[in-house]
Amino acid sequence: MGVPQHRQSKSRVRKRRAMWKLTAPNHIECPQCHKPKLPHYICPSCGYYNSKAIITMES
């Protein structure tokens, strides 16, 4: 079993953690209303999911 024998320097730790960055969520175009929405979610503007009306939106 590997056990660390020496302390890792700050620069080595920071180089490893440099890739821990957040990415923005992907947005796709709703096929019904053509507004941006998150994939695999009901469209908040028209209420459609997978070309089916899931919720009715009041206008």
mmJSON file of the N, C-alpha and C atoms, coordinates in Angstrom:
{"data_MODEL":{"atom_site":{
"group_PDB":["ATOM","ATOM","ATOM","ATOM","ATOM","ATOM","ATOM","ATOM","ATOM","ATOM","ATOM","ATOM","ATOM","ATOM","ATOM","ATOM","ATOM","ATOM","ATOM","ATOM","ATOM","ATOM","ATOM","ATOM","ATOM","ATOM","ATOM","ATOM","ATOM","ATOM","ATOM","ATOM","ATOM","ATOM","ATOM","ATOM","ATOM","ATOM","ATOM","ATOM","ATOM","ATOM","ATOM","ATOM","ATOM","ATOM","ATOM","ATOM","ATOM","ATOM","ATOM","ATOM","ATOM","ATOM","ATOM","ATOM","ATOM","ATOM","ATOM","ATOM","ATOM","ATOM","ATOM","ATOM","ATOM","ATOM","ATOM","ATOM","ATOM","ATOM","ATOM","ATOM","ATOM","ATOM","ATOM","ATOM","ATOM","ATOM","ATOM","ATOM","ATOM","ATOM","ATOM","ATOM","ATOM","ATOM","ATOM","ATOM","ATOM","ATOM","ATOM","ATOM","ATOM","ATOM","ATOM","ATOM","ATOM","ATOM","ATOM","ATOM","ATOM","ATOM","ATOM","ATOM","ATOM","ATOM","ATOM","ATOM","ATOM","ATOM","ATOM","ATOM","ATOM","ATOM","ATOM","ATOM","ATOM","ATOM","ATOM","ATOM","ATOM","ATOM","ATOM","ATOM","ATOM","ATOM","ATOM","ATOM","ATOM","ATOM","ATOM","ATOM","ATOM","ATOM","ATOM","ATOM","ATOM","ATOM","ATOM","ATOM","ATOM","ATOM","ATOM","ATOM","ATOM","ATOM","ATOM","ATOM","ATOM","ATOM","ATOM","ATOM","ATOM","ATOM","ATOM","ATOM","ATOM","ATOM","ATOM","ATOM","ATOM","ATOM","ATOM","ATOM","ATOM","ATOM","ATOM","ATOM","ATOM","ATOM","ATOM","ATOM","ATOM","ATOM","ATOM","ATOM","ATOM"],
"id":[1,2,3,4,5,6,7,8,9,10,11,12,13,14,15,16,17,18,19,20,21,22,23,24,25,26,27,28,29,30,31,32,33,34,35,36,37,38,39,40,41,42,43,44,45,46,47,48,49,50,51,52,53,54,55,56,57,58,59,60,61,62,63,64,65,66,67,68,69,70,71,72,73,74,75,76,77,78,79,80,81,82,83,84,85,86,87,88,89,90,91,92,93,94,95,96,97,98,99,100,101,102,103,104,105,106,107,108,109,110,111,112,113,114,115,116,117,118,119,120,121,122,123,124,125,126,127,128,129,130,131,132,133,134,135,136,137,138,139,140,141,142,143,144,145,146,147,148,149,150,151,152,153,154,155,156,157,158,159,160,161,162,163,164,165,166,167,168,169,170,171,172,173,174,175,176,177],
"type_symbol":["N","C","C","N","C","C","N","C","C","N","C","C","N","C","C","N","C","C","N","C","C","N","C","C","N","C","C","N","C","C","N","C","C","N","C","C","N","C","C","N","C","C","N","C","C","N","C","C","N","C","C","N","C","C","N","C","C","N","C","C","N","C","C","N","C","C","N","C","C","N","C","C","N","C","C","N","C","C","N","C","C","N","C","C","N","C","C","N","C","C","N","C","C","N","C","C","N","C","C","N","C","C","N","C","C","N","C","C","N","C","C","N","C","C","N","C","C","N","C","C","N","C","C","N","C","C","N","C","C","N","C","C","N","C","C","N","C","C","N","C","C","N","C","C","N","C","C","N","C","C","N","C","C","N","C","C","N","C","C","N","C","C","N","C","C","N","C","C","N","C","C","N","C","C","N","C","C"],
"label_atom_id":["N","CA","C","N","CA","C","N","CA","C","N","CA","C","N","CA","C","N","CA","C","N","CA","C","N","CA","C","N","CA","C","N","CA","C","N","CA","C","N","CA","C","N","CA","C","N","CA","C","N","CA","C","N","CA","C","N","CA","C","N","CA","C","N","CA","C","N","CA","C","N","CA","C","N","CA","C","N","CA","C","N","CA","C","N","CA","C","N","CA","C","N","CA","C","N","CA","C","N","CA","C","N","CA","C","N","CA","C","N","CA","C","N","CA","C","N","CA","C","N","CA","C","N","CA","C","N","CA","C","N","CA","C","N","CA","C","N","CA","C","N","CA","C","N","CA","C","N","CA","C","N","CA","C","N","CA","C","N","CA","C","N","CA","C","N","CA","C","N","CA","C","N","CA","C","N","CA","C","N","CA","C","N","CA","C","N","CA","C","N","CA","C","N","CA","C","N","CA","C","N","CA","C","N","CA","C"],
"label_alt_id":[null,null,null,null,null,null,null,null,null,null,null,null,null,null,null,null,null,null,null,null,null,null,null,null,null,null,null,null,null,null,null,null,null,null,null,null,null,null,null,null,null,null,null,null,null,null,null,null,null,null,null,null,null,null,null,null,null,null,null,null,null,null,null,null,null,null,null,null,null,null,null,null,null,null,null,null,null,null,null,null,null,null,null,null,null,null,null,null,null,null,null,null,null,null,null,null,null,null,null,null,null,null,null,null,null,null,null,null,null,null,null,null,null,null,null,null,null,null,null,null,null,null,null,null,null,null,null,null,null,null,null,null,null,null,null,null,null,null,null,null,null,null,null,null,null,null,null,null,null,null,null,null,null,null,null,null,null,null,null,null,null,null,null,null,null,null,null,null,null,null,null,null,null,null,null,null,null],
"label_comp_id":["MET","MET","MET","GLY","GLY","GLY","VAL","VAL","VAL","PRO","PRO","PRO","GLN","GLN","GLN","HIS","HIS","HIS","ARG","ARG","ARG","GLN","GLN","GLN","SER","SER","SER","LYS","LYS","LYS","SER","SER","SER","ARG","ARG","ARG","VAL","VAL","VAL","ARG","ARG","ARG","LYS","LYS","LYS","ARG","ARG","ARG","ARG","ARG","ARG","ALA","ALA","ALA","MET","MET","MET","TRP","TRP","TRP","LYS","LYS","LYS","LEU","LEU","LEU","THR","THR","THR","ALA","ALA","ALA","PRO","PRO","PRO","ASN","ASN","ASN","HIS","HIS","HIS","ILE","ILE","ILE","GLU","GLU","GLU","CYS","CYS","CYS","PRO","PRO","PRO","GLN","GLN","GLN","CYS","CYS","CYS","HIS","HIS","HIS","LYS","LYS","LYS","PRO","PRO","PRO","LYS","LYS","LYS","LEU","LEU","LEU","PRO","PRO","PRO","HIS","HIS","HIS","TYR","TYR","TYR","ILE","ILE","ILE","CYS","CYS","CYS","PRO","PRO","PRO","SER","SER","SER","CYS","CYS","CYS","GLY","GLY","GLY","TYR","TYR","TYR","TYR","TYR","TYR","ASN","ASN","ASN","SER","SER","SER","LYS","LYS","LYS","ALA","ALA","ALA","ILE","ILE","ILE","ILE","ILE","ILE","THR","THR","THR","MET","MET","MET","GLU","GLU","GLU","SER","SER","SER"],
"label_asym_id":["A","A","A","A","A","A","A","A","A","A","A","A","A","A","A","A","A","A","A","A","A","A","A","A","A","A","A","A","A","A","A","A","A","A","A","A","A","A","A","A","A","A","A","A","A","A","A","A","A","A","A","A","A","A","A","A","A","A","A","A","A","A","A","A","A","A","A","A","A","A","A","A","A","A","A","A","A","A","A","A","A","A","A","A","A","A","A","A","A","A","A","A","A","A","A","A","A","A","A","A","A","A","A","A","A","A","A","A","A","A","A","A","A","A","A","A","A","A","A","A","A","A","A","A","A","A","A","A","A","A","A","A","A","A","A","A","A","A","A","A","A","A","A","A","A","A","A","A","A","A","A","A","A","A","A","A","A","A","A","A","A","A","A","A","A","A","A","A","A","A","A","A","A","A","A","A","A"],
"label_entity_id":["1","1","1","1","1","1","1","1","1","1","1","1","1","1","1","1","1","1","1","1","1","1","1","1","1","1","1","1","1","1","1","1","1","1","1","1","1","1","1","1","1","1","1","1","1","1","1","1","1","1","1","1","1","1","1","1","1","1","1","1","1","1","1","1","1","1","1","1","1","1","1","1","1","1","1","1","1","1","1","1","1","1","1","1","1","1","1","1","1","1","1","1","1","1","1","1","1","1","1","1","1","1","1","1","1","1","1","1","1","1","1","1","1","1","1","1","1","1","1","1","1","1","1","1","1","1","1","1","1","1","1","1","1","1","1","1","1","1","1","1","1","1","1","1","1","1","1","1","1","1","1","1","1","1","1","1","1","1","1","1","1","1","1","1","1","1","1","1","1","1","1","1","1","1","1","1","1"],
"label_seq_id":[1,1,1,2,2,2,3,3,3,4,4,4,5,5,5,6,6,6,7,7,7,8,8,8,9,9,9,10,10,10,11,11,11,12,12,12,13,13,13,14,14,14,15,15,15,16,16,16,17,17,17,18,18,18,19,19,19,20,20,20,21,21,21,22,22,22,23,23,23,24,24,24,25,25,25,26,26,26,27,27,27,28,28,28,29,29,29,30,30,30,31,31,31,32,32,32,33,33,33,34,34,34,35,35,35,36,36,36,37,37,37,38,38,38,39,39,39,40,40,40,41,41,41,42,42,42,43,43,43,44,44,44,45,45,45,46,46,46,47,47,47,48,48,48,49,49,49,50,50,50,51,51,51,52,52,52,53,53,53,54,54,54,55,55,55,56,56,56,57,57,57,58,58,58,59,59,59],
"pdbx_PDB_ins_code":[null,null,null,null,null,null,null,null,null,null,null,null,null,null,null,null,null,null,null,null,null,null,null,null,null,null,null,null,null,null,null,null,null,null,null,null,null,null,null,null,null,null,null,null,null,null,null,null,null,null,null,null,null,null,null,null,null,null,null,null,null,null,null,null,null,null,null,null,null,null,null,null,null,null,null,null,null,null,null,null,null,null,null,null,null,null,null,null,null,null,null,null,null,null,null,null,null,null,null,null,null,null,null,null,null,null,null,null,null,null,null,null,null,null,null,null,null,null,null,null,null,null,null,null,null,null,null,null,null,null,null,null,null,null,null,null,null,null,null,null,null,null,null,null,null,null,null,null,null,null,null,null,null,null,null,null,null,null,null,null,null,null,null,null,null,null,null,null,null,null,null,null,null,null,null,null,null],
"Cartn_x":[0.852,0.0,0.889,0.614,1.442,1.177,2.233,2.135,3.072,2.61,3.487,4.632,5.842,7.016,7.454,7.086,7.5,6.315,6.378,5.324,5.401,4.241,4.233,4.309,5.066,5.24,3.95,3.85,2.665,2.502,3.61,3.505,3.006,3.434,2.971,1.483,1.021,-0.397,-1.211,-0.745,-1.488,-1.528,-0.461,-0.487,-1.549,-1.688,-2.683,-4.093,-4.283,-5.616,-5.995,-5.107,-5.402,-6.518,-6.753,-7.797,-9.156,-9.269,-10.542,-11.355,-11.758,-12.515,-13.941,-14.849,-16.244,-16.463,-17.389,-17.767,-19.225,-19.54,-20.904,-21.799,-23.055,-23.941,-24.25,-24.414,-24.744,-26.194,-26.443,-27.8,-28.07,-29.263,-29.665,-30.897,-31.236,-32.39,-33.631,-34.688,-35.952,-36.519,-36.909,-37.43,-38.8,-39.516,-40.846,-40.782,-40.137,-40.146,-38.8,-37.773,-36.439,-35.75,-36.052,-35.362,-34.379,-33.31,-32.342,-32.915,-32.573,-33.005,-31.933,-31.989,-31.063,-31.485,-30.535,-30.919,-31.54,-32.503,-33.217,-34.058,-34.495,-35.382,-36.576,-37.677,-38.832,-38.475,-38.89,-38.608,-39.376,-38.699,-39.407,-40.303,-40.104,-40.91,-42.153,-42.083,-43.261,-43.823,-43.07,-43.575,-43.507,-42.74,-42.628,-41.392,-41.506,-40.363,-40.544,-39.542,-39.557,-40.763,-41.025,-42.114,-43.496,-43.639,-44.928,-45.153,-46.398,-46.741,-46.869,-45.955,-45.957,-46.746,-46.498,-47.232,-47.823,-48.958,-49.577,-49.092,-48.68,-48.159,-49.243,-49.442,-50.397,-49.735,-50.457,-49.858,-50.409],
"Cartn_y":[-1.177,0.0,1.228,2.17,3.36,4.337,4.737,5.7,6.85,8.108,9.234,9.325,9.402,9.481,10.923,11.84,13.232,14.145,15.321,16.309,16.842,17.002,17.583,19.091,19.697,21.146,21.849,23.134,23.919,24.014,24.163,24.293,23.006,21.85,20.578,20.384,20.731,20.61,21.576,22.788,23.786,23.454,22.827,22.397,21.327,20.416,19.363,19.938,20.903,21.47,22.532,22.878,23.913,23.486,22.177,21.688,21.596,21.917,21.844,23.102,23.34,24.553,24.194,25.092,24.872,25.16,24.447,24.721,25.162,26.024,26.514,25.386,25.33,24.27,24.464,23.348,23.41,23.837,24.641,25.03,24.579,24.067,23.688,24.498,24.475,25.22,24.342,24.878,24.151,23.979,22.757,22.574,23.216,23.54,24.136,25.661,26.294,27.768,28.387,27.569,28.005,28.922,28.736,29.471,28.523,29.047,28.154,27.486,26.199,25.449,24.428,23.886,22.849,21.521,20.693,19.397,18.492,17.67,16.719,17.42,18.639,19.384,19.88,20.105,20.727,22.165,22.62,24.005,24.948,25.904,26.799,27.81,28.036,29.046,28.468,27.224,26.669,25.431,24.771,23.622,22.308,22.237,21.014,20.221,18.896,18.002,16.849,16.584,15.488,15.592,16.814,17.128,16.83,16.817,16.612,17.725,18.219,19.256,18.604,18.947,18.354,19.242,20.532,21.47,22.55,23.086,24.156,25.487,26.354,27.66,28.701,29.579,30.675,31.807,32.402,33.503,34.851],
"Cartn_z":[0.0,0.0,0.0,-0.918,-1.022,0.101,0.765,1.857,1.534,1.594,1.292,2.302,1.805,2.67,2.923,2.01,2.145,1.871,2.421,2.22,0.796,0.146,-1.197,-1.082,-1.992,-1.956,-2.387,-2.055,-2.409,-3.919,-4.635,-6.092,-6.734,-6.226,-6.781,-6.516,-5.318,-4.982,-5.827,-5.996,-6.764,-8.251,-8.762,-10.161,-10.375,-9.419,-9.536,-9.43,-8.542,-8.331,-9.35,-10.254,-11.243,-12.194,-12.324,-13.227,-12.555,-11.286,-10.572,-10.816,-12.02,-12.303,-12.702,-12.446,-12.785,-14.257,-14.866,-16.252,-16.268,-17.191,-17.313,-17.837,-17.407,-17.9,-19.378,-20.084,-21.503,-21.662,-22.686,-23.026,-24.454,-24.68,-26.026,-26.388,-27.67,-28.137,-28.032,-27.476,-27.379,-28.787,-29.183,-30.544,-30.755,-29.677,-29.812,-29.897,-28.908,-28.838,-29.214,-29.424,-29.844,-28.841,-27.574,-26.513,-25.833,-25.224,-24.583,-23.334,-23.177,-22.007,-21.677,-20.451,-20.051,-20.667,-21.09,-21.648,-20.583,-20.992,-20.133,-19.066,-19.344,-18.445,-19.243,-18.56,-19.2,-19.528,-20.701,-21.103,-20.189,-19.539,-18.618,-19.322,-20.617,-21.293,-21.966,-22.493,-23.17,-22.49,-21.603,-20.871,-21.625,-22.704,-23.494,-23.087,-23.198,-23.026,-23.991,-24.816,-25.787,-26.719,-27.193,-28.125,-27.555,-26.229,-25.58,-24.579,-24.52,-23.55,-22.181,-21.279,-19.935,-18.991,-19.02,-18.19,-19.091,-18.694,-19.477,-18.932,-19.818,-19.425,-19.647,-18.661,-18.805,-19.548,-20.503,-21.252,-20.822],
"occupancy":[1.0,1.0,1.0,1.0,1.0,1.0,1.0,1.0,1.0,1.0,1.0,1.0,1.0,1.0,1.0,1.0,1.0,1.0,1.0,1.0,1.0,1.0,1.0,1.0,1.0,1.0,1.0,1.0,1.0,1.0,1.0,1.0,1.0,1.0,1.0,1.0,1.0,1.0,1.0,1.0,1.0,1.0,1.0,1.0,1.0,1.0,1.0,1.0,1.0,1.0,1.0,1.0,1.0,1.0,1.0,1.0,1.0,1.0,1.0,1.0,1.0,1.0,1.0,1.0,1.0,1.0,1.0,1.0,1.0,1.0,1.0,1.0,1.0,1.0,1.0,1.0,1.0,1.0,1.0,1.0,1.0,1.0,1.0,1.0,1.0,1.0,1.0,1.0,1.0,1.0,1.0,1.0,1.0,1.0,1.0,1.0,1.0,1.0,1.0,1.0,1.0,1.0,1.0,1.0,1.0,1.0,1.0,1.0,1.0,1.0,1.0,1.0,1.0,1.0,1.0,1.0,1.0,1.0,1.0,1.0,1.0,1.0,1.0,1.0,1.0,1.0,1.0,1.0,1.0,1.0,1.0,1.0,1.0,1.0,1.0,1.0,1.0,1.0,1.0,1.0,1.0,1.0,1.0,1.0,1.0,1.0,1.0,1.0,1.0,1.0,1.0,1.0,1.0,1.0,1.0,1.0,1.0,1.0,1.0,1.0,1.0,1.0,1.0,1.0,1.0,1.0,1.0,1.0,1.0,1.0,1.0,1.0,1.0,1.0,1.0,1.0,1.0],
"B_iso_or_equiv":[0.0,0.0,0.0,0.0,0.0,0.0,0.0,0.0,0.0,0.0,0.0,0.0,0.0,0.0,0.0,0.0,0.0,0.0,0.0,0.0,0.0,0.0,0.0,0.0,0.0,0.0,0.0,0.0,0.0,0.0,0.0,0.0,0.0,0.0,0.0,0.0,0.0,0.0,0.0,0.0,0.0,0.0,0.0,0.0,0.0,0.0,0.0,0.0,0.0,0.0,0.0,0.0,0.0,0.0,0.0,0.0,0.0,0.0,0.0,0.0,0.0,0.0,0.0,0.0,0.0,0.0,0.0,0.0,0.0,0.0,0.0,0.0,0.0,0.0,0.0,0.0,0.0,0.0,0.0,0.0,0.0,0.0,0.0,0.0,0.0,0.0,0.0,0.0,0.0,0.0,0.0,0.0,0.0,0.0,0.0,0.0,0.0,0.0,0.0,0.0,0.0,0.0,0.0,0.0,0.0,0.0,0.0,0.0,0.0,0.0,0.0,0.0,0.0,0.0,0.0,0.0,0.0,0.0,0.0,0.0,0.0,0.0,0.0,0.0,0.0,0.0,0.0,0.0,0.0,0.0,0.0,0.0,0.0,0.0,0.0,0.0,0.0,0.0,0.0,0.0,0.0,0.0,0.0,0.0,0.0,0.0,0.0,0.0,0.0,0.0,0.0,0.0,0.0,0.0,0.0,0.0,0.0,0.0,0.0,0.0,0.0,0.0,0.0,0.0,0.0,0.0,0.0,0.0,0.0,0.0,0.0,0.0,0.0,0.0,0.0,0.0,0.0],
"pdbx_formal_charge":[null,null,null,null,null,null,null,null,null,null,null,null,null,null,null,null,null,null,null,null,null,null,null,null,null,null,null,null,null,null,null,null,null,null,null,null,null,null,null,null,null,null,null,null,null,null,null,null,null,null,null,null,null,null,null,null,null,null,null,null,null,null,null,null,null,null,null,null,null,null,null,null,null,null,null,null,null,null,null,null,null,null,null,null,null,null,null,null,null,null,null,null,null,null,null,null,null,null,null,null,null,null,null,null,null,null,null,null,null,null,null,null,null,null,null,null,null,null,null,null,null,null,null,null,null,null,null,null,null,null,null,null,null,null,null,null,null,null,null,null,null,null,null,null,null,null,null,null,null,null,null,null,null,null,null,null,null,null,null,null,null,null,null,null,null,null,null,null,null,null,null,null,null,null,null,null,null],
"auth_seq_id":[1,1,1,2,2,2,3,3,3,4,4,4,5,5,5,6,6,6,7,7,7,8,8,8,9,9,9,10,10,10,11,11,11,12,12,12,13,13,13,14,14,14,15,15,15,16,16,16,17,17,17,18,18,18,19,19,19,20,20,20,21,21,21,22,22,22,23,23,23,24,24,24,25,25,25,26,26,26,27,27,27,28,28,28,29,29,29,30,30,30,31,31,31,32,32,32,33,33,33,34,34,34,35,35,35,36,36,36,37,37,37,38,38,38,39,39,39,40,40,40,41,41,41,42,42,42,43,43,43,44,44,44,45,45,45,46,46,46,47,47,47,48,48,48,49,49,49,50,50,50,51,51,51,52,52,52,53,53,53,54,54,54,55,55,55,56,56,56,57,57,57,58,58,58,59,59,59],
"auth_comp_id":["MET","MET","MET","GLY","GLY","GLY","VAL","VAL","VAL","PRO","PRO","PRO","GLN","GLN","GLN","HIS","HIS","HIS","ARG","ARG","ARG","GLN","GLN","GLN","SER","SER","SER","LYS","LYS","LYS","SER","SER","SER","ARG","ARG","ARG","VAL","VAL","VAL","ARG","ARG","ARG","LYS","LYS","LYS","ARG","ARG","ARG","ARG","ARG","ARG","ALA","ALA","ALA","MET","MET","MET","TRP","TRP","TRP","LYS","LYS","LYS","LEU","LEU","LEU","THR","THR","THR","ALA","ALA","ALA","PRO","PRO","PRO","ASN","ASN","ASN","HIS","HIS","HIS","ILE","ILE","ILE","GLU","GLU","GLU","CYS","CYS","CYS","PRO","PRO","PRO","GLN","GLN","GLN","CYS","CYS","CYS","HIS","HIS","HIS","LYS","LYS","LYS","PRO","PRO","PRO","LYS","LYS","LYS","LEU","LEU","LEU","PRO","PRO","PRO","HIS","HIS","HIS","TYR","TYR","TYR","ILE","ILE","ILE","CYS","CYS","CYS","PRO","PRO","PRO","SER","SER","SER","CYS","CYS","CYS","GLY","GLY","GLY","TYR","TYR","TYR","TYR","TYR","TYR","ASN","ASN","ASN","SER","SER","SER","LYS","LYS","LYS","ALA","ALA","ALA","ILE","ILE","ILE","ILE","ILE","ILE","THR","THR","THR","MET","MET","MET","GLU","GLU","GLU","SER","SER","SER"],
"auth_asym_id":["A","A","A","A","A","A","A","A","A","A","A","A","A","A","A","A","A","A","A","A","A","A","A","A","A","A","A","A","A","A","A","A","A","A","A","A","A","A","A","A","A","A","A","A","A","A","A","A","A","A","A","A","A","A","A","A","A","A","A","A","A","A","A","A","A","A","A","A","A","A","A","A","A","A","A","A","A","A","A","A","A","A","A","A","A","A","A","A","A","A","A","A","A","A","A","A","A","A","A","A","A","A","A","A","A","A","A","A","A","A","A","A","A","A","A","A","A","A","A","A","A","A","A","A","A","A","A","A","A","A","A","A","A","A","A","A","A","A","A","A","A","A","A","A","A","A","A","A","A","A","A","A","A","A","A","A","A","A","A","A","A","A","A","A","A","A","A","A","A","A","A","A","A","A","A","A","A"],
"auth_atom_id":["N","CA","C","N","CA","C","N","CA","C","N","CA","C","N","CA","C","N","CA","C","N","CA","C","N","CA","C","N","CA","C","N","CA","C","N","CA","C","N","CA","C","N","CA","C","N","CA","C","N","CA","C","N","CA","C","N","CA","C","N","CA","C","N","CA","C","N","CA","C","N","CA","C","N","CA","C","N","CA","C","N","CA","C","N","CA","C","N","CA","C","N","CA","C","N","CA","C","N","CA","C","N","CA","C","N","CA","C","N","CA","C","N","CA","C","N","CA","C","N","CA","C","N","CA","C","N","CA","C","N","CA","C","N","CA","C","N","CA","C","N","CA","C","N","CA","C","N","CA","C","N","CA","C","N","CA","C","N","CA","C","N","CA","C","N","CA","C","N","CA","C","N","CA","C","N","CA","C","N","CA","C","N","CA","C","N","CA","C","N","CA","C","N","CA","C","N","CA","C","N","CA","C","N","CA","C"],
"pdbx_PDB_model_num":[1,1,1,1,1,1,1,1,1,1,1,1,1,1,1,1,1,1,1,1,1,1,1,1,1,1,1,1,1,1,1,1,1,1,1,1,1,1,1,1,1,1,1,1,1,1,1,1,1,1,1,1,1,1,1,1,1,1,1,1,1,1,1,1,1,1,1,1,1,1,1,1,1,1,1,1,1,1,1,1,1,1,1,1,1,1,1,1,1,1,1,1,1,1,1,1,1,1,1,1,1,1,1,1,1,1,1,1,1,1,1,1,1,1,1,1,1,1,1,1,1,1,1,1,1,1,1,1,1,1,1,1,1,1,1,1,1,1,1,1,1,1,1,1,1,1,1,1,1,1,1,1,1,1,1,1,1,1,1,1,1,1,1,1,1,1,1,1,1,1,1,1,1,1,1,1,1]
}}}
